[in-house]
Amino acid sequence: MTLKFLNYFFIFTSNNDVQDLLIFGQNINTWLIYVLIFFGLTSLAFVAVWLIGFLSESKSEKSIKQPWE
Protein backbone atom coordinates (compact mmCIF):
# COMPACT_ATOMS: atom_id res chain seq x y z
CA MET A 1 0.00 0.00 0.00
CA THR A 2 2.77 2.45 0.95
CA LEU A 3 4.83 1.60 -2.14
CA LYS A 4 1.94 2.44 -4.46
CA PHE A 5 1.46 5.71 -2.59
CA LEU A 6 5.13 6.63 -3.11
CA ASN A 7 4.98 5.68 -6.78
CA TYR A 8 2.18 8.17 -7.29
CA PHE A 9 4.29 11.07 -6.01
CA PHE A 10 7.87 10.19 -7.01
CA ILE A 11 7.74 8.28 -10.31
CA PHE A 12 7.04 10.26 -13.45
CA THR A 13 6.85 9.09 -17.03
CA SER A 14 7.85 12.38 -18.68
CA ASN A 15 8.65 16.01 -17.89
CA ASN A 16 5.06 16.97 -18.61
CA ASP A 17 3.99 15.10 -15.47
CA VAL A 18 5.61 17.70 -13.22
CA GLN A 19 4.78 20.74 -15.30
CA ASP A 20 1.96 21.89 -13.02
CA LEU A 21 3.50 20.63 -9.77
CA LEU A 22 3.42 23.14 -6.91
CA ILE A 23 6.13 23.07 -4.23
CA PHE A 24 5.03 24.98 -1.12
CA GLY A 25 2.45 26.72 -3.27
CA GLN A 26 4.93 27.96 -5.92
CA ASN A 27 5.61 26.50 -9.34
CA ILE A 28 9.09 25.41 -10.46
CA ASN A 29 9.79 28.59 -12.48
CA THR A 30 9.33 30.71 -9.37
CA TRP A 31 11.71 28.48 -7.41
CA LEU A 32 14.33 28.77 -10.16
CA ILE A 33 14.17 32.55 -9.93
CA TYR A 34 14.51 32.37 -6.14
CA VAL A 35 17.57 30.12 -6.50
CA LEU A 36 19.22 32.52 -8.97
CA ILE A 37 18.62 35.44 -6.60
CA PHE A 38 20.01 33.43 -3.68
CA PHE A 39 23.15 32.44 -5.61
CA GLY A 40 23.65 36.04 -6.74
CA LEU A 41 23.38 37.40 -3.20
CA THR A 42 25.69 34.76 -1.74
CA SER A 43 28.31 35.37 -4.43
CA LEU A 44 28.18 39.13 -3.73
CA ALA A 45 28.55 38.44 -0.01
CA PHE A 46 31.56 36.18 -0.67
CA VAL A 47 33.27 38.85 -2.77
CA ALA A 48 32.51 41.53 -0.17
CA VAL A 49 34.00 39.46 2.66
CA TRP A 50 37.09 38.73 0.56
CA LEU A 51 37.58 42.42 -0.30
CA ILE A 52 37.07 43.57 3.31
CA GLY A 53 39.61 41.03 4.51
CA PHE A 54 42.08 42.03 1.80
CA LEU A 55 41.74 45.73 2.60
CA SER A 56 42.11 45.19 6.34
CA GLU A 57 45.23 43.05 5.80
CA SER A 58 46.80 45.61 3.47
CA LYS A 59 46.14 48.49 5.93
CA SER A 60 47.58 46.61 8.91
CA GLU A 61 51.21 47.33 7.81
CA LYS A 62 52.08 43.65 8.17
CA SER A 63 53.28 41.85 5.12
CA ILE A 64 50.75 39.47 3.71
CA LYS A 65 52.28 36.03 4.03
CA GLN A 66 51.35 32.92 2.18
CA PRO A 67 50.14 30.03 4.36
CA TRP A 68 53.27 27.99 3.65
CA GLU A 69 55.67 30.77 4.79
KETOR-870912 format. One record per residue (C-alpha): x, y, z; residue in three letters. Coordinates in pm, whole numbers, plus 50000, padded with zeros to 5 digits. Layout:
N
XYZALA;...
***
This chain:
69
500005000050000MET;502775024550095THR;504835016049786LEU;501945024449554LYS;501465057149741PHE;505135066349689LEU;504985056849322ASN;502185081749271TYR;504295110749399PHE;507875101949299PHE;507745082848969ILE;507045102648655PHE;506855090948297THR;507855123848132SER;508655160148211ASN;505065169748139ASN;503995151048453ASP;505615177048678VAL;504785207448470GLN;501965218948698ASP;503505206349023LEU;503425231449309LEU;506135230749577ILE;505035249849888PHE;502455267249673GLY;504935279649408GLN;505615265049066ASN;509095254148954ILE;509795285948752ASN;509335307149063THR;511715284849259TRP;514335287748984LEU;514175325549007ILE;514515323749386TYR;517575301249350VAL;519225325249103LEU;518625354449340ILE;520015334349632PHE;523155324449439PHE;523655360449326GLY;523385374049680LEU;525695347649826THR;528315353749557SER;528185391349627LEU;528555384449999ALA;531565361849933PHE;533275388549723VAL;532515415349983ALA;534005394650266VAL;537095387350056TRP;537585424249970LEU;537075435750331ILE;539615410350451GLY;542085420350180PHE;541745457350260LEU;542115451950634SER;545235430550580GLU;546805456150347SER;546145484950593LYS;547585466150891SER;551215473350781GLU;552085436550817LYS;553285418550512SER;550755394750371ILE;552285360350403LYS;551355329250218GLN;550145300350436PRO;553275279950365TRP;555675307750479GLU;
***
